[in-house]
Amino acid sequence: MLPHVDDNRTQYRLNLSYHAGEITEYCEPAAMECYRGTIQIAKDLCIAHPLVRAKGEKSAPWRMTTDCVVTLRQPGHSRVLLALSFKSDPLRLISSRDRKKLAIEREYWMCQGHEWLLITPEVYDSAVAEALERSYGWAMGPIASSDYCEEAAHVVKASRYVTLQQAYNLVSASLQCDLSQAQKVFWQAVWGGLLPIDLRHTLWVTNLLRHISLDEFQDANPVSARRSAWIT
């Protein structure tokens, strides 16, 4: 749901020792500088580094990971990284030890000049999350063409006061496609920001859609809004 996504990597492994900046993987121009690995960062923060222990063997430093690293690139610009960590529990329920490990992870990215966000239930509306979960099958299916998504957004916006079912019917008639295809195009237009609607509003097929501005729509997404649960 973010614009200008160039790459997306999950469970990204962090370096234990000194290393070149992560952005150099893309051959982007970067200062010839070595950055601290998690072992040195843990020492600097006075935090015990996570260890792994195998039966009958000595412990060794555990190689930490970041849940998701998104690479963003606007046309004509160099790439930038956005590191994301997700916790299903509210911040107040995250243990002291886990907070310390998150502090290591945060410093790892921040010292390289990249943004790091901690996403917990405090930073998003549960109704929006539920709406995205319900529409996931259509939005993340085979990708519809941009022309189709733009046409779907146009016809729904032109008929300002319509229910969700009526919106599906409008898209189906305009694109001359079946209802299943219309649902896919509709939700991909929504997720892409071409058709910003209020996802906090219950989206039953008989309910009217509530149109909102693109700024309001993007603010409902903690990643696009750069909203983090981390408290410094």
C-alpha positions as CSV (number, residue, x, y, z in Angstrom):
1,M,0.0,0.0,0.0
2,L,3.0,2.3,-0.2
3,P,4.0,4.3,-3.3
4,H,7.4,3.8,-4.9
5,V,8.1,0.4,-3.5
6,D,11.2,-1.1,-5.2
7,D,11.8,-4.1,-3.1
8,N,10.5,-5.8,0.0
9,R,12.4,-8.3,2.1
10,T,11.1,-10.2,5.2
11,Q,13.0,-11.5,8.2
12,Y,16.1,-9.5,7.2
13,R,19.2,-10.7,9.0
14,L,21.2,-8.1,10.8
15,N,25.0,-8.2,10.8
16,L,26.7,-9.2,14.0
17,S,29.9,-7.3,13.4
18,Y,31.1,-4.2,11.6
19,H,29.8,-4.0,8.0
20,A,29.1,-1.8,5.0
21,G,25.8,0.0,4.9
22,E,22.8,-2.1,3.9
23,I,22.1,0.3,1.0
24,T,25.3,-0.7,-0.7
25,E,23.6,-4.0,-1.7
26,Y,21.9,-1.9,-4.5
27,C,25.2,-0.4,-5.6
28,E,23.9,3.0,-4.5
29,P,26.4,5.7,-3.9
30,A,27.3,5.6,-0.2
31,A,30.0,6.9,2.1
32,M,32.9,4.5,2.6
33,E,32.0,3.9,6.2
34,C,31.7,0.8,8.4
35,Y,28.7,0.5,10.7
36,R,28.4,-1.2,14.0
37,G,26.9,-4.7,14.1
38,T,24.5,-5.8,16.8
39,I,27.2,-7.1,19.1
40,Q,28.9,-3.7,19.4
41,I,25.6,-1.8,19.5
42,A,24.5,-4.1,22.5
43,K,27.7,-3.2,24.3
44,D,27.3,0.5,23.7
45,L,23.7,0.3,25.0
46,C,24.7,-1.9,27.9
47,I,22.3,-4.6,26.8
48,A,23.1,-8.3,26.8
49,H,23.2,-9.5,23.3
50,P,20.8,-12.4,22.5
51,L,22.5,-15.8,22.5
52,V,21.7,-19.2,20.9
53,R,22.6,-22.3,22.8
54,A,22.8,-25.8,21.3
55,K,22.7,-28.9,23.6
56,G,26.2,-29.7,24.7
57,E,27.7,-26.7,23.0
58,K,28.8,-23.3,24.1
59,S,26.5,-20.3,23.5
60,A,27.0,-18.1,20.5
61,P,25.6,-14.7,19.5
62,W,22.1,-15.0,18.0
63,R,21.8,-13.3,14.6
64,M,18.9,-10.9,15.0
65,T,16.3,-10.1,12.2
66,T,14.0,-7.2,11.2
67,D,10.5,-8.3,10.3
68,C,10.4,-6.3,7.0
69,V,12.8,-4.0,5.1
70,V,11.1,-2.0,2.4
71,T,13.2,-0.4,-0.3
72,L,11.6,2.8,-1.7
73,R,12.7,4.6,-4.8
74,Q,11.0,7.6,-6.5
75,P,11.7,8.1,-10.2
76,G,15.1,9.9,-10.6
77,H,16.0,9.4,-6.9
78,S,18.3,7.0,-5.1
79,R,16.9,4.2,-3.0
80,V,16.1,4.5,0.7
81,L,15.3,1.8,3.2
82,L,12.4,1.6,5.7
83,A,12.8,-1.0,8.4
84,L,9.6,-2.3,10.1
85,S,9.1,-4.4,13.2
86,F,5.7,-5.8,14.1
87,K,4.3,-6.8,17.5
88,S,0.8,-8.1,18.0
89,D,0.8,-7.1,21.6
90,P,0.3,-3.5,22.8
91,L,3.5,-1.7,23.8
92,R,2.7,-1.9,27.5
93,L,2.6,-5.8,27.3
94,I,6.0,-6.1,25.6
95,S,8.5,-7.4,28.1
96,S,11.5,-5.4,29.3
97,R,13.8,-7.9,27.6
98,D,12.1,-7.7,24.3
99,R,12.2,-3.9,24.5
100,K,15.9,-4.0,24.9
101,K,16.3,-6.2,21.9
102,L,14.1,-3.8,19.9
103,A,16.4,-1.0,21.1
104,I,19.4,-2.8,19.5
105,E,17.5,-3.3,16.3
106,R,16.4,0.3,16.2
107,E,19.9,1.6,16.7
108,Y,21.2,-0.7,14.0
109,W,19.0,1.1,11.4
110,M,19.1,4.6,12.8
111,C,22.9,4.7,12.9
112,Q,22.9,4.1,9.1
113,G,20.4,6.9,8.6
114,H,17.4,4.7,7.8
115,E,13.9,5.0,9.3
116,W,12.8,2.2,11.7
117,L,9.2,1.8,12.8
118,L,7.6,-0.3,15.6
119,I,4.1,-1.2,14.6
120,T,1.8,-2.3,17.4
121,P,-2.0,-2.1,17.9
122,E,-1.7,1.5,19.3
123,V,-0.7,3.0,16.0
124,Y,-3.6,1.8,13.8
125,D,-7.4,1.4,14.0
126,S,-8.5,-2.2,14.4
127,A,-11.5,-1.5,12.1
128,V,-9.1,-0.5,9.3
129,A,-7.1,-3.7,9.9
130,E,-10.2,-5.8,9.8
131,A,-11.3,-4.1,6.5
132,L,-8.0,-4.9,5.0
133,E,-8.1,-8.5,6.2
134,R,-11.5,-9.0,4.6
135,S,-10.5,-7.4,1.3
136,Y,-7.0,-9.1,1.2
137,G,-8.1,-11.9,-1.2
138,W,-9.1,-9.4,-3.9
139,A,-6.4,-6.8,-3.3
140,M,-3.5,-9.2,-3.3
141,G,-4.7,-11.5,-6.1
142,P,-3.5,-11.2,-9.7
143,I,-2.7,-7.5,-10.3
144,A,-5.2,-5.6,-12.5
145,S,-3.9,-3.1,-15.0
146,S,-3.5,0.5,-13.8
147,D,-6.0,1.6,-16.5
148,Y,-8.6,-0.7,-15.0
149,C,-8.0,0.6,-11.5
150,E,-8.1,4.2,-12.6
151,E,-11.4,3.6,-14.5
152,A,-12.9,1.9,-11.4
153,A,-11.9,4.8,-9.2
154,H,-13.3,7.3,-11.8
155,V,-16.8,5.7,-12.1
156,V,-17.2,5.2,-8.3
157,K,-16.1,8.7,-7.5
158,A,-18.5,10.1,-10.2
159,S,-21.4,8.3,-8.5
160,R,-20.7,9.8,-5.1
161,Y,-23.4,8.1,-3.0
162,V,-23.3,4.4,-3.7
163,T,-23.3,1.3,-1.6
164,L,-20.4,-1.2,-1.8
165,Q,-22.6,-3.5,-3.9
166,Q,-23.5,-0.7,-6.3
167,A,-19.9,0.2,-6.6
168,Y,-19.1,-3.3,-7.6
169,N,-21.9,-3.2,-10.2
170,L,-20.7,0.1,-11.6
171,V,-17.2,-1.2,-12.1
172,S,-18.5,-4.4,-13.6
173,A,-20.6,-2.4,-16.1
174,S,-17.9,0.1,-17.0
175,L,-15.2,-2.5,-17.5
176,Q,-17.6,-5.1,-19.0
177,C,-16.3,-7.8,-16.6
178,D,-17.9,-10.2,-14.2
179,L,-18.5,-9.3,-10.6
180,S,-15.5,-11.2,-9.2
181,Q,-13.2,-9.3,-11.5
182,A,-14.9,-6.0,-10.6
183,Q,-14.3,-6.7,-6.9
184,K,-10.6,-7.3,-7.5
185,V,-10.2,-4.1,-9.5
186,F,-12.2,-2.1,-7.0
187,W,-10.1,-3.2,-4.0
188,Q,-6.8,-2.8,-5.8
189,A,-7.9,0.8,-6.6
190,V,-8.7,1.3,-2.9
191,W,-5.5,-0.2,-1.6
192,G,-3.4,1.8,-4.2
193,G,-4.9,5.0,-3.0
194,L,-6.7,5.8,-6.3
195,L,-10.1,5.4,-4.5
196,P,-9.6,6.6,-0.9
197,I,-12.6,5.5,1.2
198,D,-13.0,5.4,5.0
199,L,-12.1,1.9,6.0
200,R,-13.1,2.6,9.6
201,H,-16.7,2.6,8.4
202,T,-18.4,-0.9,8.3
203,L,-18.2,-2.0,4.7
204,W,-21.2,-4.2,4.3
205,V,-22.5,-4.5,0.7
206,T,-25.6,-2.5,1.6
207,N,-23.7,0.4,3.3
208,L,-22.9,3.6,1.6
209,L,-19.2,4.2,0.9
210,R,-17.6,7.2,2.7
211,H,-15.1,9.0,0.5
212,I,-12.2,10.7,2.2
213,S,-9.1,12.7,1.1
214,L,-6.0,10.9,0.1
215,D,-4.2,12.4,3.1
216,E,-6.8,11.0,5.5
217,F,-6.5,7.6,3.8
218,Q,-2.8,7.5,4.0
219,D,-2.9,8.6,7.6
220,A,-4.8,5.5,8.5
221,N,-1.8,3.5,7.5
222,P,0.9,3.8,10.2
223,V,3.7,2.9,7.7
224,S,2.8,5.6,5.1
225,A,2.2,8.0,8.0
226,R,5.6,7.0,9.6
227,R,3.8,6.4,12.9
228,S,5.8,4.3,15.4
229,A,4.9,2.9,18.9
230,W,8.5,3.3,20.0
231,I,8.9,5.7,23.0
232,T,12.4,7.2,23.4
